[in-house]
Amino acid sequence: MSTALAITLRPAGAALAVQIVPPAPLPVAALMRGRPAEEVAQLLPRLFNLCGAAQGLAARLALGLPADAADTRREILRDHLAKLCLSGPRLLGLDPRPLPAGWAEGGAGLSVALWGGDKPADLAGWLASGRGMAPLLAEIAARFAPGEATADLPPLTEPMALTAQENSPAGRVAEDPLMRAAEAAFGRGPLWRALGRLVDLDAFCAAPRPARVTEDGTALVAAARGTYALRAETEAGRVTALSRVTPTDHLLAPGGALERALATLPAAKAGLAALVVDLLDPCVAVDLQELSDA
């Protein structure tokens, strides 16, 4: 099997037929079994360079090791800003923008840079204002009509279950008034997801969301793509079992956000599929192919 996520799109009338083949899974549990707990906590971030700090924190919490969430917060700030300032504009044909000065510290200065002032109360007015990140989100709103590329999923309630759940930055802030306005106007589509990244980033400007360990020993850690869940067992200081579920696992689950969003993208807008995938943000390489109906 390939190490890339293979996505094939083919016109099916006005809609798109979507075929998704996930990449071959890395045998993480087998690689970690028998190793000392501290070694496992150090190896996991090296195996996964995307959201490595979040996975390292989850491992340390699940294994009962000393942990610090500072690196995870910086990782989230960096990854969110990279999407909003670099890859998002590029896919829309806009000029990229430099990351705000002092972004790694978060704080009120970064929040002001994101919104171009105080966080707005009126979404439509802010989108038309040209302030902060509004031009990017306004362009996304202009490219997709209401109901296009949407995925309405149940909230994340079973993090270790490999089922379709809304495990994303947007899902984390879905009750924010701006998010509710975007959902009411467009559905849970590209604007909702891009705005969710922005609202989530603004929340992390103030403080990190606390990581926690559930009663059954599962570590839950906020990351740039959603929430990482990791459970581990040890004996005599060595790992005997390890299981992890990532936001990408939920994204790629049958009936998950990737499948639903692409299935609701009109065939006439298949050229926007790369943007839709980027907004959904799988943490693996992507091989996207658009086939003709001939």
C-alpha positions, 0 to 999 in steps of 0.5 A: 500500500502507498504511504500517501492518501489517494483521492480520486474524483470523477464526475457523476452528473452534477456531483462527484464520485469520490474514492478514498484510499487511506495510506498504509498505517505505520505499525506504531504499537509493534514498534513501541512494544517492549521499549522503556516508557521514556524512550517511547515518549521521545520516539513518537514525536520523531516518528511524526513530524506533523503535530509531533509535540502534541503526540509527545505530550499525549505519550508522556501523559498516558505513560505518567511521565512529567509533561509540559504543554508549551511546545504543543501550544507553539506548534498549534500557533505555527500550524494554524498561521501557516495555513492562514498565511501561506497555503490558503492564499496560495491555493486561492491565487492570493499573495501569501502574507508573512507570519505576524511578528512575535507569533510564537508568544501568542497574546493580545498582539497576535489576536489583533493581527488576526482580526485587524482589531478586536474580535468582531461580533458581526461576521458579514461585516468583518468579511467585507471589511478587509481587516486582518484575515478577512480577505482570505476568508471572504475569498473562500466564501465567494468560491463556495455557495451555501451547502457546497463541500459541507460535512455535518458530523456528530461531535467528538465524544468517543476519541478512541473510536474509529468512527466519523466524528467532528475532530477538528479545530472548527469542531472545537470552537463550534459554539462560538457566535461567529462559527454559528453565524458561518454555519447558519449562512453556509453550512459546515463547509470551507468557510466554517472550517477556515473560520474555525482555524482562525477562532481556534488560533485566537483562543490559543493566543490567550492560553492553551487548552488543558490536556487531560487523562480520562479515567480509563487512562486515555490521554487527550491532547489538543493539536493543530488538526483536532484532538489526539487520543493515546492509551498505553500500558506498561509493565516494569517500566516498559510499554506493553501496549499502545493505541492511538487515534488521530484527527486524521483517523476520524477525518478518513473514517467511512462517512467522515469529513473528507468523504462528505465534503468532497461528495457535496462539492459540485463537479463543476467546482472539482478544481477547488478540491485541493483547497477543500482537502487543505482546509480539512488538513490530513496529516499525510501526503495526498495524491489527488486525481481528477478523472474525466467522465469520458 
